[in-house]
Amino acid sequence: MAWVSWIWDVHFWVQIVPKFESSECRYFAKYPLAMIRIFHLDDHRIFQSGVKTAVQKYINDVEVKNAPDNQTALEYLRNCLERNELPDIIITDYNHPNGNGLEFINEYRKLETDFNVRIPILMITMIGYTTLIQEYISDGLLDYYLNKTASEHRILSAVHSLLCLSDGYHENMK
């Protein structure tokens, strides 16, 4: 049995395998050689770099694209949707130029509706878990929340969990 870690997932406990073993996630079993695409919206380059480095330690073929603000992010993602080159997950901060993470989520979810897709979104931010963030999770607009003080292991576990969700979203939307 694989070594497992338990993390708190806003509403309930979920079992996560930290080393991204293919037998534990349909995504990796179904697409073992597929490139993983992650889109990261954050204006802090050091944090962007840290997330990218951590993810690359555990996933061999991963592409992490970054944007510093809502406008740049939405333009890039619209282009991805038009080309059908979707990211597998989106990571966003709360505070950044030209709006905030919740405004970004609202605008992006509207774009998704136009293209009939659904990509999981992880918010990693320094702001505390607020009632508004809880509402976004309850309403299905936001899939996961972590504070930026979370450990590398916890962030990677959340990424793994959302990659598993991503496969289900893509299958359900086709």
Backbone torsions as a table, in degrees:
resi	resn	phi	psi	omega
1	MET	NA	136.6	-178.5
2	ALA	-67.9	147.4	174.8
3	TRP	-67.5	132.9	-177.0
4	VAL	-126.7	159.1	176.5
5	SER	-128.5	145.0	178.1
6	TRP	-105.1	131.4	176.2
7	ILE	-126.9	156.1	179.3
8	TRP	-84.8	124.5	-178.8
9	ASP	-111.8	74.3	178.4
10	VAL	44.0	-54.0	-175.4
11	HIS	-107.5	-25.4	-175.5
12	PHE	-160.3	167.8	178.1
13	TRP	-82.9	138.9	174.9
14	VAL	-129.3	148.7	-179.9
15	GLN	-91.8	125.2	-177.0
16	ILE	-125.3	139.6	175.8
17	VAL	-100.2	118.1	-171.4
18	PRO	-71.4	-23.8	-176.0
19	LYS	-92.8	9.5	176.9
20	PHE	56.2	51.9	179.4
21	GLU	-72.0	134.7	-173.1
22	SER	-62.6	-30.1	-178.2
23	SER	-70.8	-15.1	-176.3
24	GLU	-93.0	-7.6	-174.4
25	CYS	-144.3	127.5	179.6
26	ARG	-58.9	-33.0	-177.8
27	TYR	-57.7	-50.5	-176.2
28	PHE	-73.3	-30.4	177.1
29	ALA	-70.8	-39.6	-177.2
30	LYS	-78.3	-35.5	-177.0
31	TYR	-125.4	62.0	-173.3
32	PRO	-64.8	-25.6	-178.5
33	LEU	-109.9	4.3	-177.9
34	ALA	-74.3	142.7	174.8
35	MET	-71.0	136.0	175.6
36	ILE	-90.5	130.1	179.6
37	ARG	-113.6	124.3	178.4
38	ILE	-122.3	133.4	175.2
39	PHE	-110.1	130.5	-174.4
40	HIS	-125.6	116.0	177.7
41	LEU	-102.8	108.2	179.0
42	ASP	-162.2	137.6	-179.3
43	ASP	-88.9	-0.9	178.1
44	HIS	-97.1	104.6	-176.1
45	ARG	-61.2	-34.6	-179.6
46	ILE	-65.1	-41.9	178.1
47	PHE	-68.5	-41.0	176.1
48	GLN	-56.7	-47.1	-179.2
49	SER	-63.8	-40.7	179.6
50	GLY	-64.0	-42.6	177.9
51	VAL	-63.9	-45.1	-179.2
52	LYS	-61.2	-45.4	179.6
53	THR	-62.5	-44.1	-179.9
54	ALA	-62.9	-44.9	-179.3
55	VAL	-64.7	-41.2	-178.7
56	GLN	-66.2	-22.2	176.8
57	LYS	-68.8	-27.1	-173.3
58	TYR	-111.8	-17.1	179.5
59	ILE	-123.5	121.0	-175.2
60	ASN	-66.7	-48.2	-174.3
61	ASP	-111.5	85.6	-176.8
62	VAL	-130.2	141.2	175.7
63	GLU	-119.5	123.5	178.3
64	VAL	-116.3	115.9	176.4
65	LYS	-101.9	141.5	-177.1
66	ASN	-120.5	150.4	172.1
67	ALA	-142.2	145.9	-176.8
68	PRO	-94.1	-11.8	-175.7
69	ASP	-151.9	167.2	-176.9
70	ASN	-58.4	-47.3	-175.9
71	GLN	-59.9	-48.6	179.1
72	THR	-61.8	-42.8	-179.3
73	ALA	-62.9	-47.6	-178.0
74	LEU	-66.1	-37.7	176.6
75	GLU	-63.5	-45.9	-179.9
76	TYR	-62.2	-46.7	-176.9
77	LEU	-68.7	-36.0	174.9
78	ARG	-60.1	-43.8	178.2
79	ASN	-61.3	-42.9	177.2
80	CYS	-60.6	-44.2	179.8
81	LEU	-63.3	-42.0	179.7
82	GLU	-64.5	-33.5	179.0
83	ARG	-90.1	-3.1	-175.8
84	ASN	58.4	41.0	176.5
85	GLU	-117.2	71.0	-171.8
86	LEU	-77.1	143.3	168.6
87	PRO	-70.9	156.0	177.7
88	ASP	-81.0	-34.1	173.8
89	ILE	-145.6	159.6	175.7
90	ILE	-121.3	133.5	174.9
91	ILE	-114.4	133.6	177.8
92	THR	-136.1	151.8	171.0
93	ASP	-90.8	170.8	174.4
94	TYR	-88.0	-51.5	-176.3
95	ASN	-95.5	122.2	172.4
96	HIS	-163.1	166.8	-176.9
97	PRO	-61.1	154.6	176.6
98	ASN	61.5	41.6	178.0
99	GLY	120.7	-168.5	177.6
100	ASN	-131.1	177.4	-176.2
101	GLY	-61.9	-36.4	180.0
102	LEU	-70.8	-37.7	174.9
103	GLU	-63.7	-41.3	176.7
104	PHE	-59.3	-46.9	-178.8
105	ILE	-59.2	-44.9	178.4
106	ASN	-57.2	-49.2	-178.1
107	GLU	-66.4	-41.3	-179.1
108	TYR	-66.4	-41.6	179.8
109	ARG	-62.3	-31.7	174.8
110	LYS	-64.8	-42.9	177.0
111	LEU	-60.0	-44.7	-179.7
112	GLU	-56.8	-42.3	-179.5
113	THR	-58.3	-41.5	179.0
114	ASP	-62.0	-30.0	-176.3
115	PHE	-106.9	2.2	177.8
116	ASN	56.4	49.1	176.1
117	VAL	-131.0	169.3	177.2
118	ARG	-149.5	114.9	179.1
119	ILE	-110.4	131.3	177.3
120	PRO	-64.7	144.3	179.9
121	ILE	-122.6	130.3	175.9
122	LEU	-110.5	128.3	174.3
123	MET	-104.5	122.9	175.1
124	ILE	-119.2	115.8	-172.2
125	THR	-150.4	164.4	176.9
126	MET	-85.0	-16.6	179.7
127	ILE	-72.8	150.4	-179.8
128	GLY	-71.0	168.0	178.7
129	TYR	-70.8	108.2	-174.5
130	THR	-101.9	167.8	175.8
131	THR	-59.8	-38.0	-179.7
132	LEU	-64.5	-43.9	177.2
133	ILE	-62.6	-42.4	177.7
134	GLN	-59.1	-40.7	177.7
135	GLU	-63.7	-41.4	178.6
136	TYR	-62.1	-38.9	177.3
137	ILE	-68.6	-46.3	179.5
138	SER	-60.6	-36.7	-179.4
139	ASP	-81.4	-3.7	178.6
140	GLY	80.9	11.0	178.6
141	LEU	-81.7	-35.2	179.5
142	LEU	-118.1	135.6	-175.2
143	ASP	-96.5	-27.5	-174.2
144	TYR	-158.5	146.4	178.8
145	TYR	-129.8	136.3	170.7
146	LEU	-139.3	149.4	172.3
147	ASN	-83.1	148.2	-179.9
148	LYS	-63.6	-11.7	175.9
149	THR	-81.8	-2.3	179.4
150	ALA	-61.2	148.3	179.1
151	SER	-69.8	160.9	175.6
152	GLU	-55.7	-43.2	-179.5
153	HIS	-59.7	-42.9	-178.8
154	ARG	-68.0	-40.0	177.0
155	ILE	-63.5	-45.3	179.5
156	LEU	-64.2	-36.2	176.9
157	SER	-64.6	-39.8	177.7
158	ALA	-65.9	-42.5	177.2
159	VAL	-59.4	-46.6	179.1
160	HIS	-59.9	-46.2	179.4
161	SER	-58.8	-43.1	-179.1
162	LEU	-72.3	-31.3	174.4
163	LEU	-63.8	-37.1	176.2
164	CYS	-65.4	-40.4	176.6
165	LEU	-65.1	-38.3	-176.1
166	SER	-55.6	-42.6	-179.6
167	ASP	-62.1	-42.1	178.7
168	GLY	-65.7	-39.1	178.7
169	TYR	-63.0	-47.0	-178.3
170	HIS	-61.4	-43.0	179.5
171	GLU	-63.6	-43.0	-176.3
172	ASN	-69.9	-26.7	-175.2
173	MET	-86.6	-15.8	-178.0
174	LYS	-76.2	NA	NA
